[in-house]
């Protein structure tokens, strides 16, 4: 089991520091990355939080999935491994 979490339905005002502090209630946060639009730099409303152990990751899912944070109900789940995709053309 992975210790990396997908966090969706984030408020566009959420910072990586805010998210790390919030998830710290479930255990030790190893890293946080909010995904942003390449052109505008604005949050895309989701990100990834890596906890220090799979047990802490599961505790975070149990604690935060569906819970309200900054006016939005979070979608929190264990992140799936990214499929290898061919390079983008353009």
C-alpha angles and dihedrals in degrees: 000000000000126000092212117103133201111221116194138177092042121170110252087236093062115115126201089246091054091050093048091051092047095049090045086080088072097046143292114339112216098184144346129204124179111197115234135192111262095223103039101025088225120139115265091212099256141072147157132263121193116205123201094247140019089244092057090046091054090047089053091050091050093046103041109027105111093003120131118251123172090346097310131097106238124228106213124177141147106279116247120229111264115249114235107253130191115258116275118255122218 
